[in-house]
Amino acid sequence: MEPQLIMDEVFKCPICGRNTLNAKDYVYETPTGKLLLSNWECNECHFLYRDVKPYETNEPMELSLLVSTDEDLSSIVYRSAFATLTIPELGVEVQPGSAYQGTVTTVRGLLEIIIDNVGSLCKKKNCEKIRDAMNGKISFTLILNDPSGTSFIKNDKTKSTRPLYPSQ
């Protein structure tokens, strides 16, 4: 299903102050619920704002995928603004932060984001292991713990291993 345009407005730009900020919001239906996609751009100063967030919430859940093929690495993933990402085999755990807005990417893209964000803080051995995983040289388990229940991994092998509860 294609995203549905729900807002198409022009606003005052927070950077240049002109009424040239084209703001478009879309609702996109996913297997686990609706997402709000925002794409705002100023025609004058080229300020750009993009965001992906849940349009609705679901029951908390934990998703897992054993990544063992190139097809698995190419699977589309939405990690909501509330989801913790864990890859036990690589020693990776990424908590959501207050500025994190969620992201739509592939499994390989998630690994690239991890390397880009960790940068020079990553121990050589750990970064090499993540790069090996990106290149399909080692299998690993991608786990998303999402209290909002809106994350998804588009792969038939994805398992919803257990519901999450606030006490966890």
N, C-alpha and C positions, 0 to 999 in steps of 0.2 A: 504494500500500500504506500502510495506517495504521501509525503507530509502535506497537511492541510494548512493553508494560510489562515491565521485567525486575527492578525493585526498587521496593518500596513499604514504607518503614520510617519509624519515628519515632526521632529522635535528640535529644540534648541540644543546645540552641541555643548557638552560640558567643558570642552577644550577651547574652541575658538569663539563660542558664544553666538554663532549664526544659526538661523533656523534651517539648517541643511543636514540634520541627522536623520537619515532614512532608517526607520526601525521596522523590522519585519519579524514577527513571531509565528512559528508553525507548531502544530501538534503532530507528532509522529507516533503511530501505533506500533508497539513491539509485542513480542510474545508474552512479556510479563507486565505490560501496562503502557500507558501513554507517556511520552516525553515532550517537554517544551523546548524547542530549538529557537534560539534568538540570534539574529544576524543584524547588527546595527552598524551603519557606516556613514561618516560625514563626507559629503561631496567636496567640501572646502579643504579641511585640514587632514582628511583621511583617517581620523580617529576611527578605530574599529573595536567593536565589542561583540564577542561571540560567546554563547553559553548553552549548555545542555543541562537540563535538570528534570526531575520527575514532575509530571503534570498531576499525578495522583500517587498514592502510596498503596503498597500491598503488605501482606504478612511478611515478617522478617524471614530471611532464608540464607542458607549457605549453598553456593554453587561450586562444583568442582569439575575439572576436566583434566584427564590424563593426556598430555600433549606428547605425541610420539611420531607424527607425520608432518610433512610440509602443509598438507591440507589443514591439520589442526592449528599450525602456526598462523594460517591465513584466516582463521575463524574470526568473525566480527564479535567484538566485546563492547558492552556498555558497562563501565564501572561508575556507579552513581556517586554523588558527592558524599555519601555516607558509608561507602563500602571500604572494608579493609581487604587489601590484596596480600595473599600469602603464597609463597612457593617454597615449601619445606626443603626440597632437594637443593635449592640454590641459596638457602639461608636468607630469603627475602621476606620482609614483612613491611608493607607500606600502609600506614594509618592515614585516614582522611584528615586534612587540615582545615582550618577555618576559611582559608582562601581557595580551597580546592572546589572546583565547580562540576566535576564529573567529566568523563571523556568517552568518546566513541572512537575505537581504533581496532586493530587486530591483536591477536595474542603476541605476535612478533613486535607490533607497535608498542605494547605495554612494556616489553623488555627494553626496547630502545629508549622509552621515556625514563625507565629506571636508571639506565646507564647515563643518560643525559643529565638527570637530576643529581645523581650521586657524584659524577665526575671524578675529580682528583681524590675524593675521600674513599673511593672504592679500592680495596686491596687488589693488587694485580691478579692474584689467583681467583678471587671472587668475580671480578669483571670478566676474566677469561672464561669462567664457567657460564656466566650469563651470555656471553657472545657465542659460546658453543651451543647453548640452548637455542639462541636466535637462528643459528645456522643448521638446526636439526640434528646436531651430533649427539645430543643427550635428551632423554625423555624427562619430563617433569610434570608435576601436578599443580595446576593453577586453581587457587581457591579464592572465592569472593564471599566474604561475610557481610551481608547487607541488611541492616535493621529496617531500611525502607522497603526492601523487597522489590526494587525496581531495576537492579542490575540484570544483565543477561549475557550469555555466551551462546552464539548461534552455531551450535554443533550438536548433532544427534547423540554424541557420546556424553554430553553434559549431564551431570547428576545433581539433583537437589538432595543433598545428603542428609539434611536435618533442618527443621525449623529452628530459628533462634528465638530466644526469649529475653526480655529485659534484664533478668537476673544473671545472664551470662556475661 
